[in-house]
């Protein structure tokens, strides 16, 4: 009896198991496979893949490949990887799935960079700022901000100097300057005044000056100065430089391609054996003009530069893709990897849309390949475009209005122009509301379209070696400030070393000790004069008392006669007062014609 029951029980159990096996085999017959990559087509291993129908967790293996069974012909998966945006997607078993993850951080077309940001500013505050801005300018003028409501503001530091040389071009042609071309922070950068060598073992030196405001006796100026250490030639890392040169027909003018050829050859003289230079051209065709070549082969490189000839008109879309591919193939770990665009016009991307271009630049920036732009013979609109591209690519932007400027940027100041000592560098200034009633940041003005963008984000800039970053505020101090021993403000400096994700912080207190304007160092008096110069060019409403003759007389005794840059400024200032004194009233009418 026992054996009979056991036999029947066993038979039933086997039958049930067989049915279950057939059932589950039928349901589990759908095999899904594919691979996970980033937008540069690099495989991502150990990606967390959740099959949502069963909540079973899988992961990608070697080469980013994955494979698993599901009881459904079509299913949904969720892919999660640190540093990338989550991807939830429907898949079918019959396809081989090539899934692409985007780096965290929306492409810059959707999340443009703010170069200054007031903490806690609402959409209403930003709208008011735009409405009250000069109507002819695409820059939103910085207004006075109440320190009790918004005590902190952040500024992205950079080494761009293009605005001053572009201003010089207009003045040398006896022309009025478009307001959008005038960026105070870039004018101050051009002179590199107030440089102080950092102490041994330090990357930066910080100092400040609190003084009287020449255009408003009731207010004060606060100057913040941050100087970066210089890099000795022996410590300069190897470079992988890829020049993307516009050789279209419009470059056939003395101050365009011929000027660039002279400056490029002078740059070659400074390259070392461990440096690599490549050149991609676009014009009548797109191609690799100089394959990756060691800096020691100077004659070979110069010969190819001499052979450059302008002609045709091809969009730069293929050119920039090729340039980045060359830079990636020659990537130097721990080196200076950079694509440098040189063009006389708007960087035309052909059929490729702006979002794709910005994504391409952003992804290579994250890999450590930065983008710099050199502009020649161009107008204001194109100036803005190249400036925006360089900021996307963590690079800098220079405008070459003559051969002297080209030599300055590409030869004399090569390390400041093409090397980085501090990434994502920014100053955050938190004012003591018991000391400061209101403050106005001068320069570092955001473009209106970026300020209007609700997805715009603040991101630090890049600082080159041997450079002085300057920030100036106009302050309305509280009535009892002089009697207080409390600090006026606290300055927080944050940055990262190149190829290092660690954020470094330095804090600096700022006291309320006011120094008479004629007692502050000469450099700061001249910097103040340069600031007034830009404000008058923009017809800034906050400096109505100042006249062109006033700032010329103020500048004359401050000029170092041995410094040709300062001597030239005095000459340009004289030209400016003669040009602008001919125009009376509101210049907005002139630009709105």
C-alpha positions in Angstrom: 0.0 0.0 0.0 2.8 2.4 0.9 4.7 1.7 -2.3 1.5 2.1 -4.4 0.8 5.5 -2.8 4.4 6.6 -3.3 4.4 5.6 -6.9 1.2 7.5 -7.7 2.4 10.5 -5.7 5.6 10.5 -7.5 3.8 10.1 -10.9 1.6 13.1 -10.0 4.5 15.2 -8.9 6.5 14.4 -12.1 3.4 15.3 -14.2 3.0 18.6 -12.4 6.7 19.4 -12.7 6.6 18.6 -16.4 3.6 20.9 -16.9 5.3 23.6 -14.9 8.5 23.2 -16.9 6.6 23.3 -20.2 4.7 26.4 -19.0 7.7 28.3 -17.8 9.8 27.3 -20.8 7.1 28.6 -23.1 7.0 31.9 -21.1 10.7 32.3 -20.7 11.6 31.9 -24.3 12.2 35.6 -25.1 15.8 36.6 -25.0 16.7 40.3 -24.9 20.2 41.5 -25.7 22.1 44.6 -26.5 24.8 47.0 -25.2 25.0 50.2 -23.1 27.3 53.0 -24.3 27.7 56.7 -23.6 27.1 59.3 -26.3 30.8 59.0 -27.4 30.1 55.3 -28.2 32.2 54.1 -25.3 30.9 51.0 -23.6 29.6 51.2 -20.0 30.2 48.2 -17.9 28.3 47.3 -14.7 25.3 49.4 -15.7 22.4 48.5 -13.3 19.5 47.2 -15.5 16.2 46.5 -13.9 13.6 44.5 -15.8 10.4 46.3 -14.6 8.0 43.4 -15.3 9.7 41.2 -12.7 11.9 43.7 -10.8 14.8 41.4 -11.5 18.2 43.2 -11.5 20.8 42.6 -14.2 24.0 44.4 -15.1 26.0 45.0 -18.3 29.2 43.1 -18.7 32.4 43.4 -20.8 32.0 45.9 -23.7 28.7 47.1 -22.1 26.8 44.1 -23.4 23.8 42.5 -21.7 21.4 39.6 -22.2 18.5 38.2 -20.2 15.2 36.3 -20.5 11.7 37.7 -20.1 8.3 36.1 -20.2 7.1 38.9 -22.5 7.9 39.7 -26.1 8.2 43.4 -25.2 9.3 44.7 -21.9 10.5 47.8 -20.1 13.9 48.3 -18.5 15.4 51.0 -16.3 19.2 51.6 -16.6 21.1 53.4 -13.9 24.7 54.4 -13.8 26.5 56.8 -11.5 27.2 60.1 -13.3 24.6 59.4 -16.1 21.0 60.2 -16.5 18.6 57.3 -15.8 17.1 55.7 -18.9 13.7 54.1 -18.9 12.9 52.5 -22.3 10.7 49.9 -23.9 12.5 47.1 -25.7 11.5 44.1 -27.9 13.2 40.7 -27.9 13.6 40.6 -31.7 16.0 43.6 -31.8 19.6 44.1 -30.8 19.4 47.2 -28.6 22.2 49.8 -28.7 21.3 52.0 -25.7 23.0 55.4 -25.1 23.2 57.1 -21.7 23.7 60.9 -21.4 26.1 62.4 -18.8 24.3 64.1 -16.0 23.9 67.8 -16.9 21.6 68.9 -19.6 23.2 69.9 -22.9 24.1 73.5 -22.8 21.4 74.4 -25.4 18.9 73.5 -22.6 21.0 74.6 -19.7 23.2 77.6 -20.7 25.8 78.9 -18.3 25.3 82.0 -16.2 28.6 83.8 -15.6 27.2 85.5 -12.5 24.4 84.6 -10.2 22.6 86.2 -7.2 21.6 83.5 -4.7 17.9 83.4 -4.2 17.0 85.5 -7.2 13.4 84.7 -8.3 12.0 84.7 -11.8 10.4 88.1 -11.0 13.8 89.5 -9.9 15.4 88.4 -13.2 12.5 89.7 -15.3 12.8 93.1 -13.7 16.5 93.1 -14.4 15.9 92.4 -18.1 13.2 95.0 -18.5 15.4 97.7 -17.0 18.4 96.8 -19.1 19.4 98.9 -22.1 17.0 98.1 -24.9 19.7 98.0 -27.6 21.9 95.5 -25.7 21.6 91.8 -25.4 23.4 92.0 -22.0 21.2 92.3 -18.9 22.7 95.2 -16.9 23.5 94.2 -13.3 21.4 96.3 -10.9 21.8 97.1 -7.3 20.8 94.2 -5.1 19.6 94.5 -1.5 22.1 92.7 0.7 19.5 91.9 3.4 17.3 90.1 0.8 20.1 88.5 -1.3 23.4 88.5 0.6 25.4 86.2 -1.7 26.4 86.4 -5.3 28.7 84.2 -7.4 31.0 85.0 -10.2 32.6 82.6 -12.7 36.2 83.5 -13.3 37.8 83.3 -16.7 40.8 84.6 -18.8 38.9 85.9 -21.8 40.2 89.2 -23.2 38.4 89.5 -26.6 36.3 92.5 -25.8 39.1 94.9 -25.4 40.8 94.1 -28.8 37.4 94.2 -30.5 36.8 97.7 -28.9 40.2 98.7 -30.2 39.2 97.7 -33.7 36.1 99.9 -33.7 38.0 102.9 -32.3 40.8 102.5 -34.8 38.2 102.7 -37.5 36.7 105.8 -35.8 33.4 104.0 -35.2 31.0 103.8 -32.3 31.1 100.5 -30.4 28.1 98.2 -30.2 27.1 98.0 -26.6 27.0 94.2 -26.7 30.7 94.2 -27.6 31.6 95.9 -24.3 32.3 93.4 -21.5 34.0 95.1 -18.5 35.5 91.9 -17.1 37.3 91.1 -20.3 38.7 94.7 -20.6 40.1 94.3 -17.1 41.5 90.9 -17.9 43.4 92.3 -20.9 45.8 94.4 -18.8 46.5 91.8 -16.1 47.1 94.6 -13.6 47.5 94.1 -9.8 49.3 90.7 -10.3 50.9 89.4 -7.1 53.0 86.3 -7.0 51.4 83.6 -4.7 53.4 82.5 -1.7 55.5 79.4 -2.0 53.4 76.3 -2.1 50.2 78.2 -3.0 48.4 78.3 -6.3 46.7 81.6 -5.7 47.1 85.0 -4.0 44.0 86.9 -2.9 43.8 90.6 -1.9 41.1 93.3 -1.8 40.8 97.1 -1.8 37.8 99.0 -0.3 37.9 102.6 -1.5 35.9 105.6 -2.5 33.7 105.6 -5.6 34.9 108.4 -8.0 31.5 108.7 -9.7 29.3 108.7 -6.6 30.7 110.1 -3.4 28.0 108.4 -1.3 29.2 104.9 -2.5 32.3 102.8 -2.3 34.2 100.4 -4.6 35.3 96.9 -3.5 38.0 95.4 -5.6 38.7 91.6 -5.3 41.9 90.3 -6.9 43.0 86.7 -7.3 46.4 86.0 -8.9 47.4 82.5 -10.1 50.9 81.1 -9.9 53.1 81.1 -13.0 54.2 77.8 -14.5 57.9 77.4 -15.3 58.7 76.1 -18.8 60.0 72.8 -17.3 56.7 72.2 -15.6 54.4 72.9 -18.5 52.6 69.6 -19.4 52.8 68.2 -23.0 50.3 69.6 -25.4 48.0 68.0 -27.9 46.8 71.0 -30.0 44.4 70.6 -32.9 43.8 73.8 -34.9 40.5 73.9 -36.8 41.2 76.7 -39.4 38.6 78.4 -41.6 40.1 78.7 -45.1 37.0 79.8 -46.8 37.1 82.6 -49.4 36.3 85.3 -46.9 39.6 84.6 -45.1 41.5 86.0 -48.1 42.4 89.3 -46.5 45.7 90.5 -44.9 44.3 90.6 -41.3 42.7 87.1 -41.6 44.4 83.9 -42.9 47.7 85.6 -43.8 48.0 87.0 -40.3 47.1 83.7 -38.7 49.7 81.9 -40.8 52.4 84.3 -39.5 51.3 83.8 -35.9 50.9 80.1 -36.2 54.5 79.8 -37.4 55.7 81.9 -34.5 53.8 79.6 -32.1 55.5 76.6 -33.7 58.9 78.0 -32.6 57.8 77.6 -29.0 56.7 73.9 -29.2 58.7 71.1 -27.8 59.4 67.5 -28.9 56.7 66.3 -26.4 54.1 68.6 -27.9 51.9 67.4 -30.8 50.2 69.7 -33.3 47.5 68.9 -35.8 45.5 71.0 -38.2 42.1 70.4 -39.7 40.8 72.9 -42.4 37.4 73.7 -43.8 36.6 75.8 -46.8 36.6 74.4 -50.3 37.0 71.0 -48.6 37.3 69.5 -45.1 40.3 67.5 -44.3 43.3 66.8 -42.1 45.9 69.4 -43.3 48.6 68.6 -40.8 48.5 65.1 -39.3 49.6 64.8 -35.7 53.2 65.9 -35.7 55.8 66.4 -33.0 56.7 70.0 -32.1 60.3 69.3 -33.0 59.5 69.0 -36.7 59.2 72.7 -37.0 60.2 73.1 -40.7 57.8 70.4 -41.8 54.9 72.0 -39.9 55.7 75.6 -41.2 55.9 74.4 -44.8 52.3 73.0 -44.5 51.1 76.3 -42.9 52.7 78.3 -45.8 50.7 76.1 -48.2 47.3 77.1 -46.7 45.2 79.0 -49.3 41.7 80.4 -48.9 38.8 79.4 -51.1 35.3 78.0 -51.1 32.6 78.0 -48.4 32.0 74.8 -46.5 30.2 74.7 -43.1 32.3 73.8 -40.1 30.1 70.8 -39.1 32.4 68.1 -40.5 35.5 70.1 -39.5 34.8 70.1 -35.8 33.9 66.5 -35.7 37.2 65.7 -37.4 39.1 67.9 -35.1 37.7 66.3 -32.0 38.4 62.9 -33.4 42.0 63.8 -34.0 42.3 65.3 -30.5 40.7 62.1 -28.9 43.0 59.8 -30.9 46.1 61.8 -29.7 44.8 62.3 -26.2 47.7 62.9 -23.7 46.8 61.7 -20.2 47.5 64.6 -17.8 48.4 66.9 -20.7 46.9 69.9 -22.4 44.4 68.6 -24.9 42.7 71.3 -26.9 40.8 72.1 -30.1 41.3 75.7 -31.3 38.9 77.2 -33.8 40.2 80.1 -35.9 37.6 81.8 -38.1 36.4 85.2 -39.3 32.7 84.4 -39.0 29.9 82.7 -37.3 30.9 79.1 -36.8 28.4 77.6 -39.3 27.5 74.0 -38.3 25.7 73.2 -41.5 22.7 70.8 -41.1 23.8 69.9 -37.6 21.5 71.6 -35.1 22.8 73.7 -32.2 21.9 71.1 -29.6 24.0 68.5 -31.3 27.0 70.8 -31.5 26.7 71.8 -27.9 26.4 68.2 -26.8 29.5 67.3 -28.8 31.5 70.1 -27.2 30.2 69.3 -23.7 31.1 65.6 -24.0 34.6 66.2 -25.1 35.0 68.8 -22.4 34.1 66.2 -19.9 36.8 63.9 -21.4 39.4 66.7 -20.9 39.5 68.1 -24.4 38.8 71.8 -24.2 37.8 74.3 -26.9 39.3 77.7 -27.5 38.3 80.2 -30.2 40.3 82.8 -32.1 38.3 85.4 -34.0 39.6 87.6 -36.8 37.9 90.3 -38.8 34.5 89.6 -37.5 31.4 91.5 -36.4 29.7 91.6 -33.1 27.1 88.9 -33.6 29.8 86.4 -34.5 31.8 87.6 -31.6 29.0 86.5 -29.3 28.7 83.1 -31.0 32.4 82.2 -30.6 32.4 83.5 -27.0 29.5 81.1 -26.2 31.2 78.2 -27.9 34.5 78.7 -25.9 32.5 78.8 -22.6 30.8 75.5 -23.5 34.2 74.0 -24.1 35.9 75.2 -20.9 38.3 77.2 -23.1 38.9 80.9 -23.8 38.2 83.4 -26.5 40.5 85.9 -28.1 39.9 88.4 -30.8 42.9 89.1 -33.0 42.5 92.5 -34.6 46.1 92.8 -35.8 49.4 90.8 -36.0 50.6 92.3 -32.8 47.6 90.9 -30.9 48.0 87.5 -32.6 51.6 87.4 -31.4 50.5 88.4 -27.9 47.9 85.7 -27.7 49.7 82.8 -29.4 53.3 83.5 -28.5 53.9 85.9 -25.6 50.9 84.7 -23.5 50.7 81.2 -24.8 50.6 79.6 -21.3 47.9 82.0 -20.1 45.9 81.4 -23.2 46.1 77.6 -23.7 46.8 76.1 -20.3 44.6 75.8 -17.2 45.6 76.0 -13.6 42.1 76.1 -12.1 38.9 74.5 -13.5 35.4 75.4 -12.4 36.8 78.4 -10.7 34.3 80.8 -9.0 34.1 83.4 -6.3 31.1 83.6 -4.0 30.8 86.8 -2.1 28.5 86.9 0.9 28.0 90.4 2.2 27.3 91.3 5.8 23.9 93.0 5.6 24.7 94.9 8.8 27.6 96.5 6.9 26.4 96.7 3.3 22.9 98.0 2.3 23.1 97.4 -1.5 25.7 96.1 -4.0 26.1 96.2 -7.8 28.4 93.8 -9.6 30.2 95.6 -12.5 30.8 93.4 -15.5 30.1 89.7 -15.6 26.7 90.5 -17.2 24.6 87.6 -18.4 22.9 87.7 -21.8 19.2 88.3 -21.7 18.3 85.1 -23.4 20.3 83.1 -20.8 18.8 85.0 -17.9 15.4 84.3 -19.2 16.1 80.6 -19.5 14.6 78.9 -16.4 17.0 76.0 -16.9 20.2 78.1 -16.9 22.8 77.0 -14.4 25.8 78.7 -12.8 29.1 77.1 -13.5 32.6 78.2 -12.7 35.2 79.2 -15.4 38.8 78.4 -16.1 41.9 80.3 -15.0 45.3 80.2 -16.8 48.7 80.5 -15.0 50.1 83.9 -14.3 46.7 85.6 -14.6 44.9 88.1 -12.3 41.1 87.7 -12.0 39.4 90.9 -10.9 35.9 91.5 -9.6 34.6 94.9 -8.6 31.4 95.9 -6.8 29.9 99.3 -6.2 28.6 99.4 -2.6 26.1 101.4 -0.6 27.4 101.0 2.9 25.2 101.0 6.0 25.3 104.2 8.1 27.1 102.7 11.1 29.6 100.6 9.1 32.6 102.7 10.2 31.9 102.0 13.9 31.6 98.2 13.5 34.4 95.7 13.8 32.4 93.1 11.9 33.7 91.9 8.5 32.2 93.6 5.5 32.0 90.3 3.6 33.4 86.8 3.3 34.8 85.6 -0.1 34.7 81.9 -0.9 36.9 80.7 -3.7 36.3 77.3 -5.2 38.2 75.5 -8.0 39.5 72.2 -9.1 42.9 71.2 -10.3 43.0 70.1 -13.9 42.0 66.4 -14.3 41.0 66.2 -10.6 37.4 66.0 -9.5 38.1 67.2 -5.9 36.7 70.7 -5.3 39.1 72.9 -3.3 37.9 75.8 -1.2 39.6 78.9 0.2 37.9 81.5 2.4 38.9 85.1 2.8 37.5 87.7 5.2 37.0 91.3 3.9 37.2 94.1 6.5 35.4 97.4 6.4 38.5 99.6 6.4 38.1 102.2 3.7 41.2 103.6 2.0 41.1 106.9 0.2 41.1 106.6 -3.6 44.3 108.5 -4.0 46.0 106.2 -1.5 45.2 102.8 -3.1 47.9 101.3 -5.4 48.3 102.9 -8.9 47.1 99.7 -10.5 43.7 99.9 -8.8 43.3 103.5 -9.8 43.9 102.6 -13.4 41.6 99.7 -13.2 38.9 102.0 -11.9 39.6 104.3 -14.9 39.2 101.3 -17.2 35.9 100.4 -15.5 34.6 104.0 -16.0 35.7 103.7 -19.7 33.5 100.7 -20.3 30.6 102.2 -18.3 30.6 105.4 -20.4 30.8 103.4 -23.6 27.7 101.6 -22.5 26.1 104.8 -21.3 25.6 103.2 -18.0 22.9 105.0 -15.9 24.9 104.6 -12.7 27.8 106.9 -13.9 26.0 110.0 -15.2 28.4 112.5 -13.7 31.5 111.3 -15.5 32.6 112.8 -18.8 35.2 111.7 -21.4 37.5 114.6 -20.6 37.3 113.7 -16.9 38.5 110.1 -17.3 41.2 111.1 -19.8 42.6 113.6 -17.2 42.3 111.0 -14.5 44.2 108.4 -16.6 47.0 110.5 -17.9 49.2 110.6 -14.7 48.4 106.9 -14.0 49.9 105.5 -17.2 53.2 103.6 -17.0 55.1 105.1 -20.0 57.3 102.0 -20.2 54.2 99.8 -20.7 53.1 99.9 -24.3 49.7 98.4 -23.5 49.0 101.3 -21.1 50.3 103.9 -23.5 48.1 102.5 -26.2 45.1 102.7 -23.9 45.7 106.4 -23.3 45.9 106.9 -27.1 42.6 105.0 -27.5 41.0 107.0 -24.7 41.9 110.2 -26.6 40.3 108.8 -29.8 37.2 107.7 -27.9 36.5 111.2 -26.4 36.9 112.8 -29.8 34.5 110.2 -31.4 31.9 110.1 -28.7 31.9 113.9 -27.9 30.4 114.3 -31.4 27.3 112.5 -30.3 24.9 114.1 -27.9 22.0 112.5 -26.1 21.0 108.8 -26.0 23.1 106.6 -28.2 20.5 103.9 -28.1 18.8 105.8 -31.0 21.9 105.3 -33.1 21.9 101.5 -32.5 18.2 101.1 -32.9 18.1 102.7 -36.4 
